[in-house]
Amino acid sequence: MKTAINVGLLGFGTVGTGVVKLLSSNSHNYEQKVGAPIRIKTILVRNPEKVRAVNVDTRITTNIEDILNDKDIDVVIELMGGEQPAKEYIVQALKAGKHVVTANKDVMAKHGRELFAAAEENCVDLLFEASVGGGIPIIRPLKQCLAGNNIKEVMGIINGTTNFMLTKMTMEGLDYDTVLAEAQRLGYAESDPTADVGGLDAARKIAILASIAFGSRVTFDDVYAEGITDITTEDICYAGELGYTIKLLAIAKDSENGIDVRVHPALIPCTHPLASVNNEFNAIFVKGDAVGETMFYGRGAGELPTASAVVADVIDVARDIRHNVSSRILCTCFESRSFCPIDETVNSYYIRMLVDDKPGVLAAIAGAFGAQQVSLHSVIQKSQIGKFAELVLITYGVSHANVKKALNDLKDMAAVNKVNSVIRVIKE
């Protein structure tokens, strides 16, 4: 048996610092759990002169070969972020016979198949719990704890930046630009926030979860994504009056038309468990045929929450090393399934529009929806804006294609001044 587990750490930023702190402060606890100490032997950094949040006496290097060629290093932890060179370093580490733990959603969402193949070929582990949900355990539960289920749906709030922003807009009545500026000031949002507010970060994460849940490879390019940039305080207020709150949801469903996987804002009932998930917190709601409904909740990012998931994977790998086993659970994508086109997805819709305030307009609008098989659940005139009336409509469940056709017809109607918002509605 190995008497010590040696680690090479790629990246010494926020999460890397958290990993160093945990492996130092909880070292005795981890040694008892594994049966051997876990030691960071070498850390790869871009800038060795940079002042770090923690001082270490570990070897610092800028050369990946110092880790790849070190036969004493058993596990490589990749925390560099981004697609390259992280992906290439992971492949090289696997081919060098080293187990890999990563938090990299970009790499796993795009190159998972290749990486799993390399891990299996070289009889090593590849674990990635921290790639989705920060400190929330979800990868392992889907692969192991819920393995006895046919998963029907995974739906979650998996981007803390947008959830923080929508919470501020809801609780304080602030507009989008104001909350974005605050999120950037607090470090929740980058100077270029596109990945978060455009739904791209959540799309990468739901691609990973959908692959595991449905046993078929889902990549980032397979996910339909809308962001929150068009959400207004008016929409949030109206949603509240109707008994809903607006969240950016990542959804993966097992549908008759294939895997339905998408990211978009949605009105969800205030009674739904996800409705109370606020600020930077994340939550993932899972439906299985045997277990029913379960929800995983916690901090979706941050130094120590994400480091918690990384270290848990390292402990799992260390146990495998101690008992001379590996590759127990690698790629679980056993099938090759089709995807449900976004036009074939079915939802209810919230639609807000400005129309001429005169007799016959409402009937004409109802007729335009009816012509495209869109049934209206409710129509409410909310306010008068100049010579226009503001209407808020909720539809029954309808295909996305039919809603688009109806909206195109409405845009050609002289009585319709503007369609302000179109947001999906999640029913109980």
N, C-alpha and C positions, 0 to 999 in steps of 0.2 A: 504493500500500500504506500501511496505517496505520503510523506511526512509533512509536507507543506504544499499549498497551492499558490503558485506564483502567477501574477497578473501583469499584463501590459496594458496600459491605459492610453487610448488615443483621444486626446482632447482634454484640456484642463480649464474649461470654462465653468459656467454656472453649475451644470449637472455633474461634471467631472469633479468639481470642488466638493459637491455634496457627497459623492461616492468616497472620496478620500476621507472626509469627515466621519462618515459612518463606519468605514473599515477600520478607522483608528479608534473611535470612541467605543465601538461595540465589538472590538476584536475578540475579547474573551468569550462573549456570548456566541459569536459566529464559530469560534473554534470548537466550542462544545457541541454546536448543532452539526458541524461537519465532521469533527474528529481530527481536524488538522487546521493549523492557522492559514488564513488567507492574507497574502502579502502582495502589495503593489511593488514590483521590481523596477519597472521603467515606465516613464510617462513621455508620450510624444506630444510636442507643442509646436506651434508655428513660430512663436517669438519667445526664446528662452530668457530674455531680459525683462519681460513683463512682470510687474509686481502682482503676486497672487494673493487671494483672500486667505490662504492657509500656507504655512511654511512646511516644507517636506524635505527630508534628507534622502528621498528617493532619487534615482538617476533620472535626469531630464535630457531628452534628445530631440533633435529635429529630423532624424533619419529613421524612417520606418524599418529599415533593415536591421536596426539594433534590436527590434522586437521580434521581427519575423525569423531572424536567424538565431535567436536565443533559445536553445533547446530546453532551458529550465522554465521558460514561460509556458504555462499550460492554457491560460485563458486570455483572450484579447477582448477588452471592453471598448467598443467604438462609440464615442460621444462627440464626434467632430461636427455632425450635422451636414446637411447638403448632400447632393448626389455623388459628386466627385471631389476629392479622391477617395471619399469614404467607401464607396462601393468597391473600388479596386482593392483597397486595403483589406476589406472584409474577405473578398475572394482569395487574396494571397494568404491571409491568415488561415483560412479553412484548408487551402491546399498544403499549407505547411503543417497541418495536423493539429492546429490549435482550435480549441472551442471558442465560440464567439458569442458575446452578449452585446446587443445594440439597442439604442433608443431611436433609431433612424427611420422615421415613417416614410420619408421620401424614397429611400433605397428599398425598403421592404414592400411598399405599395407598387413599385415599378419593376423590381428585379427579384422578387421573392422566389420565383421558380428556379432561376439560375443559382441562387445562393443555397437553396435547399438541396439542389442536386449536388453541388460541391460539398456540402456538409455530409450528405449520405455517402458519397463516393469516398470521402476521407475518414468516415466513421467518427465524426465529431458532432457536438451539439451546436445548434444555432437558436438562441433564445432572444425574444424581442418584446417582453411584457411592457416595457416602458415606451414603446412606440405609439401606443394609444392610451389616452386617459391618465397620463402621468402616474400618480401613485395608486390609481384605482386598479385592482386586479380584474382583468377581463379576458386577456388572451388565454391564460391558463384555465380559468373557469370554462371557457368555450371549448378548449381542447380536451380538458380532463373532467372537471366536475359535472359538466352538462353533456358529456359524450353519450349518455344513454338516451338523449332526446333527439328528435327531429326538430331543429330550430325553425320556427315559422317566421319570426321577425326579430330584427335588432333595430332599435330606434334610440337615438341619444343626442344629448347636448355634449359635444366633444371638442368645442373650441372655447376656451375661457375668455378670450378677448371679446368676441362677439356677444357672449353671454353677459359679460360685465357691461358692455355698451347698452344692450337691450334692457338690462336691469335698471341702469341709470335713466334711460329714456322713460321706462315705465314708472319707476318710483319717484322720480324728481321732475318729470315733464320736460326734460332737456331734449334739444334737437340733435340730430345725427352728428353734425359738424362739431358741436360742443363736446359731446361724449367721446368722439374720436380723439380730439385734442387732449382730453383728460387721460384717456387710455394710453396715449403716447407719452404724456408727461410722467405717468406712473410706471412706465415700462411694460405695460401689457401689450401694447401695439408697437410695431416697428415704424420707422419713418416712412417706409413704403408698406402700408398695411394690406395690400391686395390679397396676399395669401389667406389672411384671416377674414377680412370683410367680404371678400369675393367667394368664400366658401371652399377655397382650394385646399386649405389645411384639413378641414373636416372631410373633404372628398378623399384625400389620401388615407385618412384613418378608417373611414367606413369601407374602403376597398379592402383593407387588411381584415377587418372584422367580418365582412361578407364572405371573403375567401374561406375563412375558418368555419363560419356558421353553416355555409351551404356546400362545402366540400368541392368547390369549383373555383378556379383562378379568376379573381377580379382584380383588375389593375386600375390605377388612377384614371386612365383614359376611358374606362368603361362607366365612370360615374358622371351623371348629370349634375351640374352644380349651379346654383344661384346664390348670391350673397345678400347682405342686408342693406346695401347702399341706397335702396329706394324706400326703405321703411321710414315712415314719418310719425311724428307725435300724434297726428290726427288718427292714423291707423291704430296706434296703440290705445288711444282713448276709446275709440269705437269698439275695439276688440274687448276692452274691459267692460264696457256697457253691455255687451252681448254675452258676457260670461267667459271670455277667453283671454289668454295672454299670448304674446308673440315670442317665439323662440326660433333660433336657427337649428333645424333638426337634420341629422344624418339618419337616413332610413335605408334599410335593406330588408326586402320581403321575398318570400318564396311564393311567387304568383303563378297563375296558370300560363302566362305568356313568357315565363322565364324569370330570371333574377331581376327584381326591381330594386335598383340601387341609385340613390339620389341624395342631394343636399339642397335644402332651400328653407326660407322662412316659412313658418306655419302658425296659424292660430290653433292653440290647443286648449281644451277646457280647463278652467281654473281648478277643477277637481282632479285632474290627471296628476300622477306623481311627478312628472317632469316639470309641471307648471311652477312648482315651488323651488326649483333649482336656480339659484340666483348668483349674481356676481361672477367670480372667476371659477366657481365650482362646475364640475362636469357630472353627468349621470348617464348611464346606459341601461336601457330597458330591454329585456330579452323575454321572448315568448317561446316556450318549448311545448311539445305535445304532451310530455309527461309532467314536467315541473310546473307548467302553467306560466305565471308571470313572475319575473324577478327583476330587481333593479340594483345596480352597482353605482355607488355615489361617493364622491370625494373630490380632492383637489386635483385638477387635471394637468397641472404644470407646477413649476417651481423647483428650486434646488433640492430640497430634501424629499418632497413627495416623489419626484421622478427618480432620485437616487435610491429611494426605498425599493422601487420596482427593479432597478438595475441590480442592486445588491441581492435581492431575492433570487434573481436569475443566476447570479454568480454562485450563490449558495447551492442552488439546484445542480449546477454544473459540477461544483466541487464534490458534492455527494456522489455524482456519477463517476467522477475520476477516482474517488476513494474506493469505489466498489468495482472499478474496471468495467464500467458499462458506458454506452453512449448511443446516441441516435434512437432513443426510445420513442420519441414523438417528434418527427420532423414534419415534412409537408403533409397536410391533411386534405389536399385538393385531389380527390380521387376521380372526380368526374369532369366533364367538359360541357357545361350547360350554356344555353343561350341567354340573352338578356332581353328584358322587356323594354321595348322602345318607349321613350318618354311620352310620345303621343298616345300610347295605349294605356298609360297609367290612369287610374281612376281616383278622383278626390272630389270633395266638396270645395267650393271656392268662395272667398270673400272678394267682392268687387266694389270699388268706390268710384263714382263718376259724377261729373257735372253735366246737367242737361237743361234744356229750355224749360222754364217754369210756366207751362201752359197746358191746357187740356189735351188729352190724347197721346201725350208723349210717353207716359208710363205704359200704356197699352201697346204702343209701337215697339218699345224696348222689350217688353215681355214676348211680343210676337217674334222679334229677331232672335231671342234666345230659344224660343220654342221651335223655330224653323231648323235649328241645329241640334234638336233633342236635348236641350239644356233646361231642366226643370228648376224653377225658383222656389226655394224653401221660404224665404222671407225677403221683403223689399221695404226699406225704411227711408223716409225722407228726413235727413238729419238737420239740414240748415239751408238758409237762403244766402247765396253769395252773389250780390248784384242782381242781375236778371236771371241767374241760374239757380236751379235746385240741386243740392247734393244728395245723391242716392247711395245707399249702402245695401248691397244685395248679397244674400247667401244662397248658393245653389245646393241642390242635392248632388249625390255622387255622379260624376260625369267624366268622360275621357278628356284628357288634355287636348286632344285633337279637336273635339267638338267645341270646347271653350275657346280655342284659338279662332275657329271659324266664326263663332258668334261675335267675338270681339272685333274681328276684321269687318264684319257686317256693320257693327255699331259705329265704327270709325267713319264709315261712309254716310251715316245718317246725319242730316243737317241739324237735327234737334240735339245731338250729342256734342257737347263742347269738348270734353276731355275724359278719358278713362285714366284716373289717377293711380289706382292700385289694383293689383290682382295677386292675391295671396291664398295659398292652399289652406284648407281647414281640416284638422284632424278630429274626427269624432271619437267618442268614448268607445 
